[in-house]
Structure formats: structure tokens, C-alpha cells
Amino acid sequence: MAQPINVSDDTFDDEVLKSKIPVLVDFWADWCAPCKMIAPVVEQLADEFDGKVKIAKMDIDSNTKVAAEYGIRGIPTLLIFNDGNPVDQVVGVVPKAVLTRKLEEVVA
């Protein structure tokens, strides 16, 4: 079963921007209740899109540089990157079907 990878300010460029496949980055924090609500969905997506989309998690409390660069103001924020560029964004808790559809569009 595939799991989301943890990325940091130091690994973001290599793991996300230089990725050969699209990447969904879940910006979260340990104290954030909605982040904990969407975490199981993010884990399911990592398994379902294994090999097609890289699923990553970034703790914004430990990694402030990247979160500031992308203007992350509310969490959870999920950004989808393709070819090193953000192509879609979801803020807050949404149904799994919404995220699945967005990922299917970027993979198509």
C-alpha cells in the first residue's frame, strides 16, 4: 500500500517541482482538526494513484518557506503540481470524489 511522502522546504524542489509525474501536496499542521479529517482521504489517494500521481504532505509549522512562497493561508490546502507548476488548488475539507476528479483530469 502506497503512502504519502513527507516533503520539507529542503526537499520540495526535488520531490515536487522536478517530479516526472503530477504531485498533490497536502499542506497541513498537527493542531489542525480539518487536516486530520482529510488525512485518510489523502492516504487513500496515494494508494489509488500510485505510479500516476505522487502524493506528498508538508507540515507548515516546520516548513514555513514553501508555504509562504505559495501563499498558503488556510489549511488544509491541497495544491496539485504538474511539470513544476501549480495547476489546481483545494482549500478545506472536500469529498474524496472532488480530489479524485481533479487528479484524473491532470493525469489524462
PABASE-872972 format. One record per atom (N, C-alpha, C, O): residue number from 0; chain; atom name; x, y, z. Coordinates in pm, whole numbers, plus 50000, padded with zeros to 5 digits. Each point is the difference from the previous one (the first is absolute). Layout:
residues N
- NUM, A, CA, X, Y, Z
...
***
This chain:
residues 108
- 0, A, N, 50084, 49881, 50000
- 0, A, CA, 49916, 50119, 50000
- 0, A, C, 50089, 50125, 50000
- 0, A, O, 50084, 50019, 50088
- 1, A, N, 49895, 50065, 49813
- 1, A, CA, 50079, 50123, 49989
- 1, A, C, 49959, 50100, 50107
- 1, A, O, 49883, 50008, 50037
- 2, A, N, 50213, 50068, 50011
- 2, A, CA, 49976, 50101, 50102
- 2, A, C, 50046, 50136, 49947
- 2, A, O, 50088, 50007, 49915
- 3, A, N, 49851, 50102, 50135
- 3, A, CA, 50050, 50132, 49963
- 3, A, C, 50144, 50017, 50050
- 3, A, O, 50038, 49944, 50103
- 4, A, N, 50040, 50132, 49824
- 4, A, CA, 50136, 50030, 50044
- 4, A, C, 49998, 50134, 50074
- 4, A, O, 49916, 50085, 49972
- 5, A, N, 50174, 49931, 50121
- 5, A, CA, 50013, 50128, 50070
- 5, A, C, 50105, 50084, 49928
- 5, A, O, 50111, 49953, 49975
- 6, A, N, 49853, 50171, 49993
- 6, A, CA, 50095, 50090, 49937
- 6, A, C, 50026, 50118, 50093
- 6, A, O, 49917, 50033, 50084
- 7, A, N, 50199, 50028, 49898
- 7, A, CA, 50039, 50113, 50083
- 7, A, C, 50044, 50114, 49908
- 7, A, O, 50005, 49985, 49878
- 8, A, N, 50027, 50129, 50183
- 8, A, CA, 50054, 50111, 49921
- 8, A, C, 50124, 49954, 49922
- 8, A, O, 50022, 50045, 49888
- 9, A, N, 50057, 49867, 50172
- 9, A, CA, 50124, 49954, 49936
- 9, A, C, 49977, 49901, 49887
- 9, A, O, 50078, 49998, 49904
- 10, A, N, 49817, 49919, 50104
- 10, A, CA, 49979, 49896, 49899
- 10, A, C, 49892, 50036, 49898
- 10, A, O, 49978, 49926, 49905
- 11, A, N, 49955, 50188, 50115
- 11, A, CA, 49886, 50037, 49914
- 11, A, C, 50038, 50007, 49852
- 11, A, O, 49928, 49946, 49916
- 12, A, N, 50183, 50119, 50052
- 12, A, CA, 50039, 50013, 49859
- 12, A, C, 50017, 49864, 49934
- 12, A, O, 49945, 49975, 49892
- 13, A, N, 50131, 49936, 50171
- 13, A, CA, 50027, 49869, 49941
- 13, A, C, 49876, 49912, 49995
- 13, A, O, 49975, 49935, 49898
- 14, A, N, 49948, 50063, 50209
- 14, A, CA, 49885, 49908, 50008
- 14, A, C, 49876, 50050, 49925
- 14, A, O, 49922, 49920, 49949
- 15, A, N, 50061, 50212, 50045
- 15, A, CA, 49877, 50055, 49941
- 15, A, C, 50028, 50068, 49866
- 15, A, O, 49946, 49958, 49897
- 16, A, N, 50136, 50145, 50104
- 16, A, CA, 50020, 50079, 49878
- 16, A, C, 50071, 49923, 49889
- 16, A, O, 49974, 50025, 49883
- 17, A, N, 50113, 49882, 50152
- 17, A, CA, 50074, 49923, 49898
- 17, A, C, 49938, 49862, 49975
- 17, A, O, 50059, 49919, 49929
- 18, A, N, 49825, 50055, 50128
- 18, A, CA, 49936, 49870, 49985
- 18, A, C, 49959, 49977, 49854
- 18, A, O, 49954, 50091, 49932
- 19, A, N, 50065, 49786, 50024
- 19, A, CA, 49962, 49962, 49863
- 19, A, C, 49850, 49975, 49987
- 19, A, O, 49946, 49996, 49890
- 20, A, N, 49986, 49986, 50224
- 20, A, CA, 49855, 49979, 50000
- 20, A, C, 49935, 50111, 50084
- 20, A, O, 50068, 50064, 50080
- 21, A, N, 49801, 49960, 49903
- 21, A, CA, 49932, 50102, 50080
- 21, A, C, 50014, 49971, 50150
- 21, A, O, 50018, 49885, 50040
- 22, A, N, 49973, 50220, 50040
- 22, A, CA, 50013, 49988, 50145
- 22, A, C, 49887, 50075, 50069
- 22, A, O, 49971, 50116, 49968
- 23, A, N, 49964, 49817, 50127
- 23, A, CA, 49903, 50064, 50088
- 23, A, C, 50071, 50026, 50132
- 23, A, O, 50049, 49906, 50063
- 24, A, N, 49958, 50220, 49980
- 24, A, CA, 50063, 50034, 50127
- 24, A, C, 49893, 50043, 50099
- 24, A, O, 49924, 50094, 49974
- 25, A, N, 50069, 49836, 50138
- 25, A, CA, 49907, 50031, 50108
- 25, A, C, 50075, 50084, 50102
- 25, A, O, 50086, 49950, 50072
- 26, A, N, 49882, 50179, 49933
- 26, A, CA, 50059, 50090, 50100
- 26, A, C, 49914, 49989, 50126
- 26, A, O, 49880, 50026, 49996
- 27, A, N, 50181, 49935, 50116
- 27, A, CA, 49927, 49969, 50121
- 27, A, C, 50079, 50042, 50124
- 27, A, O, 50115, 50044, 49990
- 28, A, N, 49822, 49941, 50127
- 28, A, CA, 50067, 50021, 50129
- 28, A, C, 49938, 49903, 50101
- 28, A, O, 49884, 49962, 49987
- 29, A, N, 50194, 50001, 50111
- 29, A, CA, 49957, 49902, 50099
- 29, A, C, 49880, 50047, 50082
- 29, A, O, 49918, 49918, 50042
- 30, A, N, 50070, 50212, 49980
- 30, A, CA, 49892, 50056, 50083
- 30, A, C, 49870, 50021, 49922
- 30, A, O, 49899, 50040, 50058
- 31, A, N, 50102, 49934, 49812
- 31, A, CA, 49888, 50031, 49911
- 31, A, C, 49901, 49883, 49992
- 31, A, O, 50031, 49897, 49940
- 32, A, N, 49851, 50119, 50119
- 32, A, CA, 49899, 49892, 49999
- 32, A, C, 49953, 49965, 49858
- 32, A, O, 49991, 49881, 49969
- 33, A, N, 49979, 50217, 49944
- 33, A, CA, 49960, 49964, 49864
- 33, A, C, 50111, 49923, 49924
- 33, A, O, 49972, 49915, 49916
- 34, A, N, 50155, 50116, 50116
- 34, A, CA, 50112, 49928, 49937
- 34, A, C, 49994, 49852, 50037
- 34, A, O, 50026, 49913, 49917
- 35, A, N, 49939, 50060, 50208
- 35, A, CA, 49990, 49861, 50047
- 35, A, C, 49881, 49931, 49935
- 35, A, O, 50002, 49879, 49980
- 36, A, N, 49893, 50198, 49989
- 36, A, CA, 49882, 49943, 49935
- 36, A, C, 50031, 49956, 49857
- 36, A, O, 49950, 49897, 49955
- 37, A, N, 50131, 50180, 49974
- 37, A, CA, 50026, 49968, 49860
- 37, A, C, 50120, 49905, 49982
- 37, A, O, 50020, 49945, 49892
- 38, A, N, 50059, 50035, 50214
- 38, A, CA, 50119, 49914, 49991
- 38, A, C, 49970, 49859, 49949
- 38, A, O, 50074, 49951, 49915
- 39, A, N, 49820, 49981, 50132
- 39, A, CA, 49972, 49865, 49947
- 39, A, C, 49969, 50001, 49851
- 39, A, O, 50036, 49906, 49929
- 40, A, N, 49900, 50199, 50022
- 40, A, CA, 49970, 50012, 49857
- 40, A, C, 50131, 50015, 49922
- 40, A, O, 50018, 49937, 49895
- 41, A, N, 50072, 50145, 50156
- 41, A, CA, 50129, 50021, 49934
- 41, A, C, 50077, 49867, 49994
- 41, A, O, 50064, 49970, 49899
- 42, A, N, 49929, 49952, 50209
- 42, A, CA, 50066, 49869, 50002
- 42, A, C, 49938, 49905, 49898
- 42, A, O, 50073, 49925, 49934
- 43, A, N, 49795, 50076, 50053
- 43, A, CA, 49933, 49916, 49900
- 43, A, C, 50042, 50039, 49859
- 43, A, O, 50023, 49914, 49915
- 44, A, N, 49987, 50217, 50061
- 44, A, CA, 50041, 50047, 49867
- 44, A, C, 50143, 49956, 49966
- 44, A, O, 50030, 49968, 49885
- 45, A, N, 50056, 50031, 50216
- 45, A, CA, 50139, 49955, 49978
- 45, A, C, 50001, 49858, 49948
- 45, A, O, 50079, 49966, 49912
- 46, A, N, 49834, 49951, 50143
- 46, A, CA, 49992, 49860, 49958
- 46, A, C, 49935, 49988, 49862
- 46, A, O, 50049, 49927, 49914
- 47, A, N, 49842, 50145, 50065
- 47, A, CA, 49925, 49988, 49875
- 47, A, C, 50073, 50058, 49880
- 47, A, O, 49985, 49950, 49888
- 48, A, N, 50095, 50154, 50133
- 48, A, CA, 50070, 50064, 49890
- 48, A, C, 50149, 49964, 49998
- 48, A, O, 50080, 50068, 49935
- 49, A, N, 49958, 49826, 50136
- 49, A, CA, 50139, 49957, 50008
- 49, A, C, 50059, 49983, 49860
- 49, A, O, 49945, 49927, 49917
- 50, A, N, 50167, 50140, 50058
- 50, A, CA, 50065, 49992, 49870
- 50, A, C, 49951, 50102, 49899
- 50, A, O, 50068, 50026, 49900
- 51, A, N, 49815, 50034, 50125
- 51, A, CA, 49945, 50099, 49908
- 51, A, C, 50009, 50141, 50056
- 51, A, O, 50023, 50096, 49927
- 52, A, N, 49959, 49917, 50206
- 52, A, CA, 50008, 50128, 50070
- 52, A, C, 50076, 49978, 50130
- 52, A, O, 49973, 49905, 50073
- 53, A, N, 50121, 50183, 49955
- 53, A, CA, 50072, 49994, 50127
- 53, A, C, 49918, 50079, 50102
- 53, A, O, 49959, 50113, 49973
- 54, A, N, 50018, 49828, 50142
- 54, A, CA, 49924, 50066, 50106
- 54, A, C, 50099, 50038, 50111
- 54, A, O, 50072, 49915, 50052
- 55, A, N, 49929, 50214, 49982
- 55, A, CA, 50097, 50050, 50099
- 55, A, C, 49927, 50079, 50107
- 55, A, O, 49894, 50058, 49977
- 56, A, N, 50166, 49944, 50142
- 56, A, CA, 49947, 50077, 50112
- 56, A, C, 50110, 50094, 50048
- 56, A, O, 50117, 49962, 50009
- 57, A, N, 49844, 50162, 50022
- 57, A, CA, 50096, 50098, 50050
- 57, A, C, 49943, 50065, 50126
- 57, A, O, 49895, 50065, 49996
- 58, A, N, 50176, 49918, 50114
- 58, A, CA, 49963, 50060, 50129
- 58, A, C, 50041, 50148, 49994
- 58, A, O, 50119, 50032, 49996
- 59, A, N, 49782, 50057, 50004
- 59, A, CA, 50031, 50143, 49983
- 59, A, C, 50065, 50062, 50123
- 59, A, O, 50062, 50105, 49990
- 60, A, N, 49924, 49831, 50126
- 60, A, CA, 50066, 50053, 50120
- 60, A, C, 50151, 49979, 49994
- 60, A, O, 50077, 50082, 50050
- 61, A, N, 49965, 49808, 49891
- 61, A, CA, 50143, 49969, 49989
- 61, A, C, 50061, 50054, 49872
- 61, A, O, 50122, 50012, 49990
- 62, A, N, 49795, 50021, 49912
- 62, A, CA, 50047, 50041, 49867
- 62, A, C, 49925, 50125, 49955
- 62, A, O, 49902, 49992, 49927
- 63, A, N, 50146, 50122, 50118
- 63, A, CA, 49928, 50125, 49975
- 63, A, C, 50035, 50063, 49865
- 63, A, O, 49920, 50076, 49946
- 64, A, N, 50198, 49894, 50000
- 64, A, CA, 50047, 50065, 49878
- 64, A, C, 49910, 49969, 49879
- 64, A, O, 49951, 50092, 49934
- 65, A, N, 50027, 49780, 50040
- 65, A, CA, 49919, 49961, 49884
- 65, A, C, 49855, 50045, 50018
- 65, A, O, 49938, 50049, 49905
- 66, A, N, 50008, 49934, 50216
- 66, A, CA, 49862, 50042, 50026
- 66, A, C, 49984, 50149, 49972
- 66, A, O, 49899, 50042, 49943
- 67, A, N, 50199, 50039, 50096
- 67, A, CA, 49994, 50144, 49974
- 67, A, C, 50012, 50029, 49851
- 67, A, O, 49930, 50087, 49948
- 68, A, N, 50158, 49842, 49982
- 68, A, CA, 50019, 50021, 49855
- 68, A, C, 49870, 49978, 49923
- 68, A, O, 49972, 50071, 49903
- 69, A, N, 49950, 49830, 50140
- 69, A, CA, 49877, 49969, 49928
- 69, A, C, 49876, 50062, 50064
- 69, A, O, 49888, 49966, 49963
- 70, A, N, 50133, 50123, 50133
- 70, A, CA, 49888, 50075, 50058
- 70, A, C, 49901, 49915, 50075
- 70, A, O, 49880, 50027, 49998
- 71, A, N, 50168, 49870, 50070
- 71, A, CA, 49911, 49913, 50076
- 71, A, C, 49954, 50076, 50125
- 71, A, O, 50080, 50029, 50088
- 72, A, N, 49791, 50001, 49917
- 72, A, CA, 49946, 50077, 50111
- 72, A, C, 49906, 49918, 50086
- 72, A, O, 49993, 50021, 50121
- 73, A, N, 49935, 49888, 49819
- 73, A, CA, 49908, 49913, 50074
- 73, A, C, 50038, 49856, 49975
- 73, A, O, 50046, 49964, 49891
- 74, A, N, 49935, 49953, 50210
- 74, A, CA, 50030, 49859, 49981
- 74, A, C, 49881, 49916, 50044
- 74, A, O, 49922, 50043, 50085
- 75, A, N, 50062, 49839, 49857
- 75, A, CA, 50087, 49943, 49900
- 75, A, C, 49986, 50070, 49866
- 75, A, O, 49890, 50036, 49958
- 76, A, N, 50224, 49982, 49974
- 76, A, CA, 50002, 50042, 49861
- 76, A, C, 50068, 49888, 49923
- 76, A, O, 50108, 49953, 50038
- 77, A, N, 49829, 50004, 49854
- 77, A, CA, 50058, 49897, 49915
- 77, A, C, 50029, 50064, 49864
- 77, A, O, 49909, 50046, 49931
- 78, A, N, 50218, 49954, 50033
- 78, A, CA, 50043, 50056, 49872
- 78, A, C, 50041, 49886, 49908
- 78, A, O, 50070, 49908, 50042
- 79, A, N, 49886, 50098, 49833
- 79, A, CA, 50041, 49901, 49901
- 79, A, C, 50101, 50065, 49906
- 79, A, O, 49973, 50104, 49940
- 80, A, N, 50143, 49834, 50049
- 80, A, CA, 50108, 50048, 49913
- 80, A, C, 50014, 49907, 49882
- 80, A, O, 49988, 49878, 50013
- 81, A, N, 50039, 50181, 49869
- 81, A, CA, 50031, 49922, 49881
- 81, A, C, 50112, 50073, 49927
- 81, A, O, 49990, 50120, 49974
- 82, A, N, 50115, 49808, 49992
- 82, A, CA, 50117, 50060, 49935
- 82, A, C, 50055, 50117, 50080
- 82, A, O, 50045, 50100, 49942
- 83, A, N, 49953, 49889, 50190
- 83, A, CA, 50059, 50102, 50086
- 83, A, C, 49914, 50122, 50026
- 83, A, O, 50044, 50093, 50067
- 84, A, N, 49834, 49907, 49882
- 84, A, CA, 49911, 50115, 50017
- 84, A, C, 49871, 49961, 50072
- 84, A, O, 49947, 49891, 49976
- 85, A, N, 50003, 50198, 50112
- 85, A, CA, 49870, 49971, 50062
- 85, A, C, 49890, 50014, 49895
- 85, A, O, 49991, 50102, 49933
- 86, A, N, 49925, 49794, 50054
- 86, A, CA, 49895, 50001, 49899
- 86, A, C, 49860, 49997, 50060
- 86, A, O, 49902, 50028, 49930
- 87, A, N, 50087, 49939, 50199
- 87, A, CA, 49868, 49998, 50064
- 87, A, C, 50019, 50009, 50151
- 87, A, O, 50107, 49969, 50053
- 88, A, N, 49788, 50074, 50015
- 88, A, CA, 50009, 50018, 50145
- 88, A, C, 49864, 49973, 50063
- 88, A, O, 49896, 50035, 49945
- 89, A, N, 50108, 49903, 50173
- 89, A, CA, 49880, 49978, 50081
- 89, A, C, 50033, 50046, 50141
- 89, A, O, 50104, 49964, 50055
- 90, A, N, 49808, 50117, 50004
- 90, A, CA, 50019, 50044, 50138
- 90, A, C, 49886, 49945, 50083
- 90, A, O, 49883, 50014, 49964
- 91, A, N, 50152, 49924, 50147
- 91, A, CA, 49899, 49944, 50089
- 91, A, C, 49973, 49854, 49971
- 91, A, O, 50061, 49938, 49913
- 92, A, N, 49845, 50009, 50162
- 92, A, CA, 49964, 49859, 49986
- 92, A, C, 49896, 49987, 49889
- 92, A, O, 49896, 50067, 50002
- 93, A, N, 50132, 49846, 49902
- 93, A, CA, 49908, 49976, 49889
- 93, A, C, 49979, 49849, 49988
- 93, A, O, 50081, 49922, 50050
- 94, A, N, 49811, 50037, 49883
- 94, A, CA, 49979, 49857, 49980
- 94, A, C, 50113, 49939, 49915
- 94, A, O, 50059, 50067, 49916
- 95, A, N, 49968, 49807, 50109
- 95, A, CA, 50104, 49929, 49926
- 95, A, C, 49978, 50009, 49849
- 95, A, O, 50096, 50012, 49924
- 96, A, N, 49778, 49982, 50034
- 96, A, CA, 49967, 50003, 49857
- 96, A, C, 50053, 50127, 49932
- 96, A, O, 50040, 49996, 49883
- 97, A, N, 49960, 50115, 50189
- 97, A, CA, 50050, 50127, 49945
- 97, A, C, 50150, 49989, 49970
- 97, A, O, 50045, 50038, 49892
- 98, A, N, 50030, 49909, 50203
- 98, A, CA, 50144, 49985, 49981
- 98, A, C, 50031, 49897, 49894
- 98, A, O, 50091, 50018, 49919
- 99, A, N, 49833, 49873, 50080
- 99, A, CA, 50021, 49895, 49899
- 99, A, C, 49980, 50058, 49860
- 99, A, O, 50081, 49975, 49910
- 100, A, N, 49813, 50102, 50072
- 100, A, CA, 49972, 50060, 49868
- 100, A, C, 50112, 50094, 49958
- 100, A, O, 50043, 49996, 49885
- 101, A, N, 50005, 50087, 50207
- 101, A, CA, 50108, 50094, 49968
- 101, A, C, 50129, 49925, 49961
- 101, A, O, 50070, 50040, 49907
- 102, A, N, 49960, 49852, 50165
- 102, A, CA, 50120, 49923, 49967
- 102, A, C, 49984, 49928, 49867
- 102, A, O, 50095, 49993, 49922
- 103, A, N, 49787, 49953, 50052
- 103, A, CA, 49976, 49932, 49872
- 103, A, C, 50016, 50098, 49884
- 103, A, O, 50051, 49962, 49894
- 104, A, N, 49905, 50162, 50124
- 104, A, CA, 50015, 50103, 49895
- 104, A, C, 50145, 50029, 49970
- 104, A, O, 50038, 50015, 49883
- 105, A, N, 50045, 49994, 50221
- 105, A, CA, 50140, 50035, 49978
- 105, A, C, 50080, 49881, 49944
- 105, A, O, 50102, 50020, 49935
- 106, A, N, 49851, 49858, 50089
- 106, A, CA, 50068, 49881, 49950
- 106, A, C, 49959, 49974, 49854
- 106, A, O, 50078, 49943, 49923
- 107, A, N, 49803, 50097, 50039
- 107, A, CA, 49945, 49970, 49867
- 107, A, C, 50084, 50059, 49888
- 107, A, O, 49967, 49983, 49882
***
